[in-house]
């Protein structure tokens, strides 16, 4: 298992314990964020806008 998949699985496990498992979209956002700093910045801005409205 790759390091990225391990991180995603650990986050998903923690969230699932709180009754909020990650969606496929959440997992993909995490994957992209870990692969690319540019993608991380883009995703961060999108989430801030989405949750600030």
C-alpha positions as CSV (number, residue, x, y, z in Angstrom):
1,X,0.0,0.0,0.0
2,X,1.4,3.4,-0.9
3,X,2.0,6.1,1.7
4,X,-0.8,8.2,0.3
5,X,-3.3,5.3,0.5
6,X,-2.2,4.7,4.1
7,X,-2.8,8.3,5.0
8,X,-6.2,8.3,3.4
9,X,-7.2,5.1,5.2
10,X,-6.1,6.4,8.5
11,X,-8.0,9.7,8.0
12,X,-11.1,7.7,6.9
13,X,-10.9,5.4,9.9
14,X,-10.7,8.4,12.3
15,X,-13.6,10.1,10.6
16,X,-15.7,6.9,10.5
17,X,-15.3,6.6,14.3
18,X,-17.1,9.9,14.5
19,X,-19.8,8.8,12.1
20,X,-18.4,10.8,9.2
21,X,-16.6,8.5,6.8
22,X,-14.9,10.1,3.8
23,X,-16.7,10.2,0.5
24,X,-14.9,9.2,-2.7
25,X,-14.6,13.0,-3.5
26,X,-13.0,13.6,-0.1
27,X,-10.5,10.8,-0.7
28,X,-9.6,12.2,-4.2
29,X,-9.1,15.7,-2.7
30,X,-6.7,14.3,-0.1
31,X,-4.9,12.3,-2.8
32,X,-4.5,15.3,-5.1
33,X,-3.4,17.5,-2.2
34,X,-0.7,15.1,-1.2
35,X,0.6,14.8,-4.7
36,X,0.8,18.4,-5.8
37,X,1.3,21.7,-3.8
38,X,-0.5,23.6,-6.6
39,X,-3.5,21.3,-6.3
40,X,-3.4,21.7,-2.6
41,X,-3.6,25.5,-2.9
42,X,-6.5,25.2,-5.4
43,X,-8.4,22.7,-3.3
44,X,-7.9,24.8,-0.1
45,X,-9.3,27.9,-1.8
46,X,-12.3,26.0,-3.1
47,X,-13.1,24.6,0.3
48,X,-12.7,27.9,2.0
49,X,-15.1,29.5,-0.5
50,X,-17.6,26.6,-0.2
51,X,-17.7,26.7,3.6
52,X,-17.6,30.5,4.0
53,X,-20.9,31.0,2.1
